Every structure is written in structure tokens, then in C-alpha cells.
Amino acid sequence: MNPAVLQEILRCPRCGGDLHISAGALICPEGHSFPCSENVVDFSSFDAIDPLQQRSKDSFGIEWSQYYSALGWSPEELGAETEMFLTYTRAMPNFFSKRIVVDAGCGNGRYINILNQIAVPPPKLVVGIDLSESIFVAAKNCAKFDNVIFIKMNLNLIDKILREPVDYVYSIGVLHHTPDAKGAFNHLAKCLKPGGFLSVYLYGKG
């Protein structure tokens, strides 16, 4: 984990202050401290989550960590995963080149793998966010990439922790699992630069 990158992109969710790495934690001048290891920053202690978020966190933590930790990562699956990603986001590969991108609900990191395969040159930085323990699976899966960091937290904090707006945010199959999908959408939208892109894929009803 590159300390300079973390300090450039993140701020303290409690006070908005600068952060620095010390003894396996990110610490701000006010003394707020957050665990930081295995390329994962853990902001999950910042606020309480409601029962719906807890249920989703537990369910998807098990799904991505125990049952589908390798889904989408084999060479045989790469073509299908790429097609799904581009269909869900309505994006072109060059949208991501040299950009700062947020994967809002990254699961096991499979779409981060896609991004780094299809964008030439690759994104400047990809920030993977997830509330569940699967964030550590994603970090392990993406260990070969030097342009990725992970944050364990509630998606609704995203506009509190980013120091500057980003170029692209995508969220695939996530927001309808939150207590307030419209509110979560608005938090994501606040993080975009003027002219940036936001792609959201939701399940249909029925």
C-alpha cells in the first residue's frame, strides 16, 4: 500500500483531516485511527449500520468469501465477465484509462480485474469499496495490481472520505441491497468530477 496515494485520495471520515500511516493504521491529527493492512483501509467502525445492511454484509461476506471467491477470475471466464461489465456499465474501455475509478460494492474484485485488462493504459487508480469481509478476498485477488486500494466501509460514507472528486463510479448489483437506494445513489453522484461518469446496475422487479 502506497502511503502517498492514500494521503492524496483519502481524508478522515470523522473530522475531514489529513491521514498518515503509522503502525498499521491511518491516523489523523485529531487522533482518529483506522486499521490499515493487506491493502485494505477499514473505516467500518465509523458509524453503526442498520439491520438490513448487517444482513447484506453477512450474506455477501459469506457468498464472496466462501462460495465465489474465485468467480470471474479464470481465463475461461474473462470474456463473459468483460461482456457483462461493459453491458452493465454501458461503458467503453477507454473511459477508464488514466482515470481515478471507484468500484462501489466490489465483491471479490472481479470487475477490477476486468478494468485492468481492458483499459490500455490502465486506470490511474481504482478504489474498491465493500462493507463485508469479502474486501480481504478482493485485496488478495488484486494483489498483482499496483493501482488498486480497498476500503471497508458503508457506501454512504463515500463522499466523506474522498478528498477530491473522481472520474468514474460504477456500482453493479449493489444499491438495491441498501436501506435507501436513492440516497446511496446521491452519495455516489456527489463524488464525481464535472463531466464524470456514474454507472449503476440494479435488479429488475419481477
C-alpha positions as CSV (number, residue, x, y, z in Angstrom):
1,M,0.0,0.0,0.0
2,N,1.5,3.3,-1.1
3,P,1.2,5.8,1.7
4,A,1.4,8.8,-0.7
5,V,-1.6,7.5,-2.7
6,L,-3.7,7.0,0.5
7,Q,-2.9,10.5,1.8
8,E,-3.6,12.0,-1.7
9,I,-7.1,10.5,-2.0
10,L,-8.5,9.9,1.5
11,R,-9.4,12.0,4.4
12,C,-10.6,11.2,7.9
13,P,-14.4,10.3,7.9
14,R,-14.8,11.7,11.4
15,C,-13.2,15.2,11.0
16,G,-12.1,15.5,7.4
17,G,-8.5,15.8,8.4
18,D,-5.4,14.6,6.7
19,L,-4.3,11.0,7.2
20,H,-1.0,9.3,7.6
21,I,0.1,5.7,8.1
22,S,1.6,4.7,11.5
23,A,1.9,1.2,12.9
24,G,-0.6,-0.4,10.7
25,A,-3.3,2.3,11.0
26,L,-4.3,5.5,9.3
27,I,-4.3,8.4,11.8
28,C,-5.4,12.0,11.6
29,P,-4.1,15.0,13.6
30,E,-7.2,14.7,15.8
31,G,-6.1,11.2,16.8
32,H,-8.8,9.3,15.0
33,S,-7.4,5.9,14.0
34,F,-8.4,3.3,11.4
35,P,-6.8,-0.1,10.8
36,C,-4.9,-0.3,7.6
37,S,-3.4,-3.7,6.4
38,E,-3.4,-6.1,3.4
39,N,-4.1,-3.1,1.1
40,V,-7.4,-2.5,3.0
41,V,-8.3,0.6,4.9
42,D,-11.0,-0.2,7.5
43,F,-13.5,2.7,8.0
44,S,-16.3,0.3,9.1
45,S,-16.1,1.4,12.7
46,F,-17.0,5.0,11.9
47,D,-20.8,4.5,12.0
48,A,-23.4,2.0,13.0
49,I,-25.2,0.1,10.3
50,D,-28.9,-0.9,10.4
51,P,-30.3,-4.5,10.4
52,L,-30.7,-4.5,6.6
53,Q,-27.1,-3.5,6.0
54,Q,-26.0,-6.0,8.6
55,R,-27.9,-8.8,6.8
56,S,-26.5,-7.9,3.5
57,K,-23.0,-7.6,4.9
58,D,-23.2,-11.1,6.5
59,S,-24.8,-12.7,3.4
60,F,-22.5,-11.3,0.8
61,G,-19.4,-11.7,3.1
62,I,-20.2,-15.5,3.1
63,E,-21.1,-15.6,-0.6
64,W,-17.9,-13.9,-1.9
65,S,-15.5,-15.3,0.7
66,Q,-16.6,-18.9,0.9
67,Y,-18.5,-19.8,-2.3
68,Y,-17.5,-17.5,-5.1
69,S,-14.1,-16.1,-4.1
70,A,-12.7,-17.1,-7.5
71,L,-15.7,-16.3,-9.6
72,G,-14.8,-14.4,-12.8
73,W,-11.0,-14.8,-12.3
74,S,-10.2,-17.7,-14.6
75,P,-9.1,-17.1,-18.1
76,E,-12.1,-19.0,-19.4
77,E,-14.5,-16.6,-17.6
78,L,-12.7,-13.4,-18.7
79,G,-14.7,-13.0,-21.9
80,A,-18.1,-13.4,-20.3
81,E,-17.2,-11.2,-17.4
82,T,-15.9,-8.5,-19.7
83,E,-19.1,-8.5,-21.8
84,M,-21.2,-8.3,-18.6
85,F,-19.2,-5.4,-17.2
86,L,-19.5,-3.4,-20.4
87,T,-23.2,-4.2,-20.7
88,Y,-24.0,-3.3,-17.1
89,T,-22.0,-0.1,-17.2
90,R,-22.7,1.0,-20.8
91,A,-19.0,2.0,-20.8
92,M,-16.2,1.9,-23.3
93,P,-12.8,0.6,-22.2
94,N,-11.1,4.0,-22.9
95,F,-13.4,5.6,-20.4
96,F,-11.1,4.2,-17.6
97,S,-7.6,4.8,-19.0
98,K,-5.5,7.0,-16.7
99,R,-8.6,7.8,-14.6
100,I,-9.5,7.5,-10.9
101,V,-12.3,5.0,-10.7
102,V,-14.5,3.8,-7.7
103,D,-16.0,0.2,-7.6
104,A,-18.9,0.7,-5.2
105,G,-19.5,-2.8,-3.9
106,C,-16.5,-4.6,-5.3
107,G,-17.3,-8.2,-4.0
108,N,-14.3,-10.4,-4.8
109,G,-12.7,-7.7,-7.1
110,R,-13.6,-9.4,-10.4
111,Y,-14.6,-6.2,-12.2
112,I,-11.4,-4.5,-11.0
113,N,-9.6,-7.3,-12.8
114,I,-11.6,-6.6,-15.9
115,L,-10.8,-2.9,-15.8
116,N,-7.1,-3.5,-15.6
117,Q,-7.4,-6.0,-18.6
118,I,-9.4,-3.8,-21.0
119,A,-8.2,-0.3,-20.4
120,V,-4.9,0.5,-22.2
121,P,-3.3,2.3,-20.5
122,P,-5.0,1.1,-17.2
123,P,-6.7,3.4,-14.7
124,K,-4.5,5.6,-12.6
125,L,-6.2,4.3,-9.5
126,V,-9.1,2.0,-8.7
127,V,-10.8,2.3,-5.3
128,G,-12.7,-0.9,-4.3
129,I,-15.3,-0.4,-1.6
130,D,-17.3,-3.1,0.3
131,L,-18.7,-3.4,3.8
132,S,-18.3,-7.1,4.0
133,E,-15.3,-9.3,4.8
134,S,-15.1,-10.1,1.1
135,I,-13.0,-6.9,0.8
136,F,-10.0,-9.0,2.0
137,V,-10.7,-11.6,-0.7
138,A,-10.7,-8.8,-3.2
139,A,-7.5,-7.4,-1.9
140,K,-5.9,-10.9,-2.2
141,N,-7.2,-11.4,-5.7
142,C,-6.0,-8.0,-6.8
143,A,-2.6,-8.2,-5.2
144,K,-0.9,-8.2,-8.6
145,F,-2.1,-4.8,-9.4
146,D,-0.3,-1.7,-8.1
147,N,-3.1,0.8,-8.9
148,V,-5.7,-0.5,-6.5
149,I,-6.7,0.2,-2.9
150,F,-9.6,-1.1,-0.9
151,I,-11.8,0.4,1.7
152,K,-14.0,-1.5,4.1
153,M,-17.0,0.8,4.8
154,N,-20.6,1.7,4.3
155,L,-21.1,3.1,0.8
156,N,-22.9,6.1,2.2
157,L,-19.7,7.4,3.6
158,I,-18.0,7.7,0.2
159,D,-18.4,11.5,-0.1
160,K,-17.0,11.9,3.4
161,I,-13.7,10.1,2.8
162,L,-12.6,11.2,-0.7
163,R,-10.5,14.3,-0.8
164,E,-11.2,15.1,-4.4
165,P,-13.9,14.1,-6.9
166,V,-13.2,11.1,-9.1
167,D,-13.6,10.4,-12.8
168,Y,-15.8,7.3,-12.8
169,V,-18.0,5.5,-10.3
170,Y,-19.7,2.2,-11.0
171,S,-21.9,0.0,-8.8
172,I,-23.2,-3.3,-10.1
173,G,-25.9,-5.2,-8.3
174,V,-25.5,-3.3,-5.0
175,L,-27.7,-0.3,-4.3
176,H,-31.0,-2.2,-4.1
177,H,-29.5,-4.1,-1.1
178,T,-29.1,-0.8,0.8
179,P,-31.8,0.7,3.1
180,D,-32.1,3.7,0.8
181,A,-31.1,3.1,-2.8
182,K,-31.8,6.7,-3.9
183,G,-29.8,8.1,-1.0
184,A,-26.9,5.8,-1.8
185,F,-27.1,6.9,-5.5
186,N,-26.9,10.5,-4.4
187,H,-23.8,9.8,-2.2
188,L,-22.1,8.2,-5.2
189,A,-23.1,11.1,-7.5
190,K,-21.5,13.7,-5.2
191,C,-18.1,12.1,-5.7
192,L,-17.9,12.8,-9.4
193,K,-16.0,15.5,-11.2
194,P,-18.0,17.6,-13.6
195,G,-18.3,15.5,-16.8
196,G,-17.6,12.3,-14.9
197,F,-19.5,9.1,-15.3
198,L,-21.7,7.1,-13.0
199,S,-22.9,3.7,-14.0
200,V,-25.4,1.8,-11.8
201,Y,-26.9,-1.6,-12.4
202,L,-29.9,-2.7,-10.4
203,Y,-32.0,-5.8,-10.4
204,G,-35.4,-5.5,-12.2
205,K,-38.6,-6.2,-10.4
206,G,-40.4,-9.4,-11.2
